[in-house]
Amino acid sequence: MIITVTLNAAIDKSLSVPNFRLGRRHRTVDQRTMPGGKGVNVARTLKSLGQPVIATGFAGGATGTRIVEQLTQESILNDFVRIRDESRTNTSVHDPTSGEQTEVNERGPEVSPKEVELFQDKLLYLARGAAIVVIAGSLPRGVEPGIYADLIRELRHLGVTTVVDAEGEPMRLAVRAEPDAISPNVVEAEELVGQEFNDDGDRMAAVAALCALGAREAIVTLPDGCTARVLEDGAPVLRRMSIEQREAVASRGSGDAFLAGYVAARYSGSSPTECLRFAVACGAESTQHLGAGLLDPAAVERLLGEVHAQTLEPSASAL
């Protein structure tokens, strides 16, 4: 079983608006409303890929009820802690004429220490039957930034693999807790290592630095694939995976689909390189759909042959 953790779950509205301009009135040509938040998006993709998954986190108010009900309608198993405050609603506007995407994310509910304690107890109970826990996304108000790190340490005692995708201080503390894998995007990785990346050399150094900070494996997602430091037969190797970019219907959630693909392949016992290949194909295919976490598994299989895998040769310090 795979568990996804989304502490700041949401209702996501994805709107397709041609020639979008601030300050003007527009009408959508397409739209989709669905439960979201990084972990929820990962769970949706895992479900599409046929993997056993349970989504958990916080859900509050009428919006929280809607999140739970819609996940149930999608046949995604879920077990959320109900909280007093209202869960958030996020809106993304994709302009099909320019390819630009604008996102407005609410900051989320206020969560009490008692609600946090209830969640921690629930997760540790669920994790007794899990192989992998994916911890992803932002934190709602009232939740200490060290919660991800605390969860990673507790899950390690249960022998559960932990995969993290977050940003800022929660991610920084999580990395120090030595998760099995992390998957930041370029901006998030630059923030973690404290410098901008200009080329593959910088990205190689970055994934090595992230592992030096504590992560066993580090994957930095890119618009056309990823750069990763993974363990093969216990030894660290660097991989650059890429695929030709295609015109996107919408790019929101492509990183979540990438992460779901990686976790699905890892859960199935694939090699690290094949896990990355499958992740890139999932991320690329998801850009052809309006709405995060959506993809066509058959199309993913067709894309696998288009993913180019390259072994990078770093300096000794990068390994």
C-alpha positions as CSV (number, residue, x, y, z in Angstrom):
1,M,0.0,0.0,0.0
2,I,1.1,3.6,-0.7
3,I,-0.1,6.5,1.4
4,T,-0.1,10.1,0.3
5,V,-0.1,12.9,2.9
6,T,-1.7,16.3,2.0
7,L,-1.9,18.5,5.0
8,N,-3.2,21.5,3.0
9,A,-5.7,19.8,0.7
10,A,-7.9,21.9,-1.5
11,I,-10.6,22.1,-4.1
12,D,-8.7,23.0,-7.3
13,K,-10.4,25.0,-10.1
14,S,-8.6,24.7,-13.4
15,L,-9.9,27.2,-16.0
16,S,-9.0,27.5,-19.7
17,V,-9.3,31.1,-20.8
18,P,-8.1,32.3,-24.2
19,N,-6.3,35.7,-24.4
20,F,-6.4,36.1,-20.6
21,R,-5.6,39.6,-19.4
22,L,-5.7,41.0,-15.9
23,G,-8.4,43.5,-15.3
24,R,-10.7,42.2,-18.0
25,R,-13.9,40.0,-18.1
26,H,-13.4,36.6,-19.6
27,R,-15.4,33.4,-20.2
28,T,-13.9,29.9,-20.0
29,V,-13.8,27.5,-22.9
30,D,-13.1,24.6,-20.6
31,Q,-12.9,24.1,-16.9
32,R,-12.5,21.4,-14.3
33,T,-13.0,21.3,-10.5
34,M,-11.6,18.5,-8.4
35,P,-9.9,17.8,-5.1
36,G,-6.3,18.8,-5.1
37,G,-3.1,19.6,-3.2
38,K,0.1,17.8,-4.1
39,G,-0.5,14.6,-2.2
40,V,-4.1,14.3,-3.5
41,N,-2.8,14.8,-7.1
42,V,-0.2,12.1,-6.6
43,A,-2.9,9.7,-5.2
44,R,-5.1,10.4,-8.2
45,T,-2.3,9.5,-10.6
46,L,-1.4,6.4,-8.6
47,K,-5.0,5.3,-8.8
48,S,-5.0,5.8,-12.6
49,L,-1.8,3.7,-12.8
50,G,-3.5,0.9,-10.9
51,Q,-1.5,1.2,-7.7
52,P,-3.1,0.7,-4.2
53,V,-3.2,4.1,-2.5
54,I,-4.8,5.9,0.5
55,A,-4.9,9.7,0.6
56,T,-4.9,11.3,4.1
57,G,-4.4,14.7,5.6
58,F,-6.7,17.5,6.9
59,A,-10.1,18.4,5.6
60,G,-12.4,21.0,7.1
61,G,-15.7,22.7,6.6
62,A,-18.0,22.4,3.6
63,T,-14.9,22.4,1.3
64,G,-13.4,19.6,3.2
65,T,-16.6,17.6,2.9
66,R,-16.5,18.2,-0.8
67,I,-12.9,17.0,-1.0
68,V,-13.7,13.8,0.7
69,E,-16.9,13.2,-1.2
70,Q,-15.3,13.8,-4.6
71,L,-12.3,11.6,-3.8
72,T,-14.8,8.8,-2.9
73,Q,-16.6,9.4,-6.2
74,E,-13.3,8.9,-8.0
75,S,-12.8,5.6,-6.1
76,I,-9.7,7.0,-4.3
77,L,-9.5,5.5,-0.8
78,N,-9.1,8.3,1.7
79,D,-9.0,8.8,5.5
80,F,-8.7,12.5,6.4
81,V,-8.8,14.1,9.8
82,R,-11.7,16.5,10.0
83,I,-10.8,19.9,11.3
84,R,-12.8,22.9,12.5
85,D,-11.5,25.5,10.0
86,E,-12.4,25.6,6.3
87,S,-10.1,23.9,3.7
88,R,-8.9,26.1,0.9
89,T,-9.8,26.6,-2.7
90,N,-7.2,27.1,-5.4
91,T,-7.6,28.5,-8.9
92,S,-5.4,28.2,-12.0
93,V,-6.0,29.9,-15.3
94,H,-4.4,28.5,-18.4
95,D,-4.3,30.6,-21.5
96,P,-4.3,28.2,-24.5
97,T,-3.3,31.0,-26.9
98,S,0.0,31.8,-25.1
99,G,0.6,28.7,-23.0
100,E,0.9,30.9,-19.8
101,Q,-0.6,29.7,-16.6
102,T,-1.6,31.8,-13.6
103,E,-2.2,30.3,-10.2
104,V,-3.9,31.7,-7.1
105,N,-3.6,29.5,-4.0
106,E,-5.4,30.3,-0.8
107,R,-3.2,30.0,2.3
108,G,-5.3,27.3,4.0
109,P,-7.1,26.7,7.3
110,E,-5.9,27.1,10.9
111,V,-5.1,23.8,12.4
112,S,-5.0,23.2,16.2
113,P,-2.3,21.3,18.1
114,K,-5.0,18.7,19.0
115,E,-5.9,18.2,15.3
116,V,-2.2,17.8,14.4
117,E,-1.9,15.1,17.1
118,L,-4.9,13.3,15.8
119,F,-3.4,13.3,12.3
120,Q,0.0,12.0,13.5
121,D,-1.7,9.1,15.3
122,K,-3.8,8.3,12.2
123,L,-0.9,8.3,9.8
124,L,1.2,6.0,12.1
125,Y,-1.7,3.7,12.3
126,L,-2.2,3.6,8.5
127,A,1.5,3.3,7.9
128,R,1.7,-0.1,9.6
129,G,0.2,-1.6,6.4
130,A,2.2,0.6,4.0
131,A,5.4,0.3,2.0
132,I,5.7,3.9,0.9
133,V,4.5,7.2,2.3
134,V,4.5,10.3,0.0
135,I,4.6,13.6,2.0
136,A,3.8,16.5,-0.3
137,G,2.8,20.1,-0.4
138,S,2.5,23.1,1.8
139,L,1.5,23.4,5.4
140,P,-1.7,25.0,6.7
141,R,-1.6,27.6,9.4
142,G,-0.8,26.4,12.9
143,V,1.3,23.5,11.8
144,E,5.0,23.6,12.8
145,P,7.5,23.5,9.9
146,G,9.2,20.5,11.5
147,I,6.2,18.2,11.2
148,Y,7.5,16.5,8.0
149,A,10.8,15.8,9.6
150,D,9.0,14.3,12.7
151,L,6.9,12.1,10.5
152,I,9.9,10.8,8.5
153,R,11.7,9.8,11.7
154,E,8.6,8.0,13.0
155,L,8.0,6.2,9.7
156,R,11.6,5.1,9.5
157,H,11.0,3.2,12.8
158,L,8.2,1.3,11.1
159,G,10.4,0.4,8.1
160,V,8.4,2.6,5.7
161,T,10.0,4.3,2.7
162,T,9.5,8.1,2.7
163,V,9.3,10.3,-0.4
164,V,9.0,14.1,0.1
165,D,8.0,17.0,-2.3
166,A,7.7,20.3,-0.5
167,E,9.4,23.7,-0.3
168,G,10.9,26.2,2.1
169,E,11.6,25.5,5.8
170,P,9.4,22.3,6.0
171,M,11.4,20.8,3.1
172,R,14.8,21.9,4.6
173,L,14.0,20.3,7.9
174,A,12.6,17.2,6.1
175,V,15.8,16.7,4.2
176,R,17.8,16.7,7.4
177,A,15.6,13.9,8.7
178,E,17.0,11.6,6.0
179,P,14.1,10.7,3.8
180,D,14.5,8.0,1.2
181,A,13.9,10.3,-1.7
182,I,13.0,13.9,-2.4
183,S,11.7,15.5,-5.6
184,P,11.9,19.3,-5.6
185,N,11.5,21.3,-8.8
186,V,14.4,23.6,-9.9
187,V,13.2,26.7,-7.9
188,E,12.7,24.6,-4.8
189,A,16.1,23.0,-5.2
190,E,17.8,26.3,-5.8
191,E,16.3,27.5,-2.5
192,L,17.5,24.5,-0.6
193,V,21.1,24.7,-1.8
194,G,21.3,28.5,-1.9
195,Q,22.3,29.2,-5.5
196,E,20.9,29.3,-9.0
197,F,21.6,26.6,-11.6
198,N,22.9,27.5,-15.0
199,D,23.6,24.1,-16.5
200,D,23.8,20.3,-16.0
201,G,26.9,20.8,-14.0
202,D,25.1,22.9,-11.5
203,R,22.3,20.5,-11.3
204,M,24.6,17.6,-10.7
205,A,26.3,19.5,-7.9
206,A,22.8,20.3,-6.5
207,V,21.5,16.7,-6.3
208,A,24.8,15.7,-4.6
209,A,24.5,18.6,-2.2
210,L,20.9,17.6,-1.4
211,C,22.1,14.1,-0.6
212,A,24.9,15.5,1.6
213,L,22.2,17.3,3.5
214,G,20.5,14.1,4.3
215,A,18.3,12.7,1.5
216,R,19.3,9.2,0.3
217,E,18.2,10.0,-3.2
218,A,17.5,13.4,-4.8
219,I,15.5,14.1,-8.0
220,V,15.3,17.7,-9.4
221,T,12.4,17.9,-11.9
222,L,12.9,20.0,-15.0
223,P,10.5,21.1,-17.8
224,D,11.9,18.3,-20.0
225,G,12.7,15.6,-17.4
226,C,15.0,15.5,-14.4
227,T,18.4,15.3,-13.0
228,A,18.8,12.7,-10.2
229,R,21.2,11.1,-7.9
230,V,19.9,7.6,-7.1
231,L,21.3,4.4,-5.6
232,E,21.9,1.4,-7.9
233,D,23.1,-1.7,-6.1
234,G,23.9,0.6,-3.1
235,A,26.2,2.8,-5.2
236,P,25.3,6.4,-6.1
237,V,24.9,7.3,-9.8
238,L,23.8,10.4,-11.6
239,R,21.1,10.3,-14.3
240,R,19.8,12.9,-16.7
241,M,16.4,11.9,-18.1
242,S,14.8,14.0,-20.9
243,I,12.0,13.9,-23.3
244,E,11.1,16.2,-26.2
245,Q,8.7,18.9,-24.9
246,R,5.3,19.0,-26.6
247,E,2.6,21.7,-26.6
248,A,0.8,21.5,-23.3
249,V,-2.9,21.7,-22.6
250,A,-2.0,22.6,-19.1
251,S,1.1,22.1,-17.0
252,R,-0.4,22.3,-13.5
253,G,0.3,19.1,-11.6
254,S,2.9,17.7,-14.0
255,G,5.4,17.5,-11.2
256,D,2.9,15.5,-9.1
257,A,2.3,13.1,-12.0
258,F,6.1,12.7,-12.3
259,L,6.3,11.9,-8.6
260,A,3.4,9.5,-8.8
261,G,5.1,7.7,-11.8
262,Y,8.3,7.4,-9.9
263,V,6.6,6.0,-6.8
264,A,4.4,3.6,-8.8
265,A,7.5,2.2,-10.5
266,R,9.4,2.0,-7.3
267,Y,6.5,0.2,-5.6
268,S,6.5,-2.3,-8.5
269,G,10.2,-3.1,-8.0
270,S,11.6,-1.4,-11.1
271,S,15.2,-0.3,-11.3
272,P,16.1,3.3,-10.3
273,T,16.7,4.2,-14.0
274,E,13.3,2.7,-15.1
275,C,11.6,4.5,-12.2
276,L,13.0,7.8,-13.5
277,R,12.0,6.9,-17.1
278,F,8.5,6.1,-16.1
279,A,8.3,9.3,-14.0
280,V,9.3,11.5,-16.9
281,A,6.7,9.8,-19.2
282,C,4.0,10.3,-16.6
283,G,4.9,14.0,-16.1
284,A,5.0,14.6,-19.9
285,E,1.7,12.9,-20.6
286,S,-0.1,14.7,-17.8
287,T,0.5,18.1,-19.6
288,Q,-2.1,17.0,-22.2
289,H,-4.9,17.2,-19.7
290,L,-6.7,20.1,-17.9
291,G,-6.6,19.2,-14.2
292,A,-3.8,18.0,-12.0
293,G,-3.1,14.3,-11.6
294,L,-4.8,13.2,-14.8
295,L,-3.2,11.0,-17.4
296,D,-3.8,8.2,-19.8
297,P,-1.7,5.1,-18.8
298,A,-1.7,3.7,-22.3
299,A,-0.3,7.0,-23.6
300,V,2.4,6.9,-20.8
301,E,3.5,3.5,-22.1
302,R,3.8,4.9,-25.6
303,L,6.0,7.7,-24.4
304,L,8.5,5.5,-22.5
305,G,10.4,4.9,-25.7
306,E,10.9,8.6,-26.2
307,V,12.6,9.2,-22.8
308,H,16.3,9.6,-23.2
309,A,18.5,8.3,-20.3
310,Q,22.0,9.7,-19.8
311,T,24.5,8.7,-17.2
312,L,26.4,11.8,-16.1
313,E,30.1,11.6,-15.2
314,P,30.7,14.0,-12.2
315,S,33.7,14.8,-10.2
316,A,34.3,12.5,-7.2
317,S,32.9,15.2,-4.9
318,A,29.5,15.1,-6.7
319,L,29.1,11.4,-5.6
